[in-house]
Amino acid sequence: MTVTKPFPNRRITQNSWVVPDIHAAMQHWIDTAGIGPFFLVEGITIEEQRHRGKPTNVEVSFALAQAGDVQVELVCQHNDAPSAYRDTVPVGATAFHHVAYYCDAYDRDLAAYTDAGAEVAFSGSFGGKRFAYLDTSAELGAMVELIEASDVQAEFFQRIRDAAAEWDGRHSIRPAF
């Protein structure tokens, strides 16, 4: 697979790990990497979920923190629904899963990957904004996630960056919303 169409922003926004226990994983990152605070997202509804073209109903929690210019995301799947997470990380394991790009031109960026042969492993929307995981694991050893840009998402990501810049080690785990 070769992606030949240019992207306006080739900076990786996020690195993500699938974890079996979101709370233990956050604490582990805080204790061993000094990264925090984490913003915990639980009980969200992902709309229009599709796994490799078929409807699915994945239940997940996310935790987000900032490490310099890159966001660290931890993902914990709570059910056995087919998903991009289960495609590459066995139940009970912790493993690197994907890099994410924040896209101002989501449709064009998605087409660049699919035209190059990448399969959409998982897609949906959250708060009306789309995302897609592209199966680039054979080429990159991980998937690529594309996240559609929005003002609400940009403000949330900025809040995470600001909290990390001011973090004094207290209030290490915070609700996202």
N, C-alpha and C positions, 0 to 999 in steps of 0.2 A: 504494500500500500504506500503510495506517495501522494501527499496532499500538495497540490501545485498552486492552488488559488491563494493569493496573499490574504493574510489576516491583518486588520488594522492594529491589533494589540497582541503580541505574542508573549506577553508576561503571564506567567502562571499565577493565578490568583490564590489558589488553594491546593494543599496536599491533604489527602484523606485516607484514613485508616478505618477498616471495619474491626469492631471490637465486640466481645461477648457480653461485657458489663460496662455500661457507659459511665457509671459513677466511679468504679474502680479505675477505669482507663483515664478519666479526667485527673483523679488524684495521682496516678502514676506519672502523668505528664507534668503535673505541677511539681511533684517531688523530685523527679529525675532530670527534667529539662528546664525547670524554672519558668515554664510558659503558663501564662494566665492573664487575667481571669478567663474562665470558660463560661460561655453563655449557653445554657441548656435549653433545647427545644424538644419538648415532649408533647405527645398527644395531638400532633398536627394531622391535618388531612391533606394528603397528596391527591390532587384531582387528575382525572384522565390517565391513570396509570396503565402503562403497557410494557410488557416484558417480551421482547423479541416479536413484537407485533400483536400479541394477544393480551387481553385484559388481565390484570392482576390486582391484588389488594395488599400491598406491603405496608406493614406497621413498623415504624422506625422512630428512634430518638436520635437527635444530633447534638453535638457539643462543638462550639466554635471558639477559638482563641486566635490571637495574632502573634506571630513570631517574625519580627522584622517586617519585610514586605509581603510575607506569605501567611495566609490564614491556615491554621491547622484545624481540620475537621475530624471528629470521631463519629462513627455511625454504628448504631446498634439496631439490628433487625430483631423484632420481637415475635415474629410468626414464621411459618414455614412457606409463605407464598413465594412463587418463583420471582427471582429478582437478579439484578446485576451483581448485587452483593454476594448472593449465594452461588452465582456462576463461578466466582474466582476465590472466595474465602469460605472454607468449610465451617459449619456450625461449631461454635466454641473456640474458634481460632482468632488470633489478632494478626492482621496483615495489611500492608499498604494496598490501597484499592485504586485510587485515581488522582489525576491532576485535573484542576478545573480552570477554565477560562471564562471570564465575565465578558459577555458579548453585546456590543452595541448593534451588531449586524447578525443577529442570531440565525435567521434563515439562510443567509449567505454562508456563514461559517458551518452550519449543519450540512448544507449541500456540498461544501468543499470536502468534508469527511466522507459523506455517503457516496459522492461521485468517485472518490478514490477507493471505494470498496469497504469502508468501515460499516459494520452493522450497528443499528441502534439497538442496544441491549436493554435499555430501560428509559422510559420517558414519562413525562407528566407535567403538571403545573402546580405551583404553590402560590396562593394569593393572586392567581391569574397570570403569573409569569411562567414561561416554559423552561424546561431543562431537558437535557438528553445525555445519557451515558453512551459513549461510542466504544465498541469493543475493539480496542487497539492493543489488547493484552499480548497478542502474538508478536507485534512489532515493538511495543514499548515496555512490556512487562506489567502494564497497568492500563486501566481504561482512561478515557478522556471524558470529562463532563463539560458541557456547554451550558452556561447559565444566562438566560435572557436578562439584559439590563433593565432596571426600573429605578425610579426615584426612591421608592420605599426600601428596596434591597440595598441601594447605594448608601442610604442613611443608616441602615442596620450595620452594614459592613464598616462604615465610618465609626459608629459607636463602639464596635469591637476594637478597632485600631486605637481609638482615643483611650479606651479603658486600659489597654495593654501599656500604652505610653505612660499612663499615670499610676499603674498598679504598684502597690507597696507590699504585696503578698497577702493582704487581708481580703476577705470576701472573694475567695478564689473561685467559687461556683455561684453563678447568678442566673436567675430566670431570663430567658431571652425576651419574653413579652409579658 
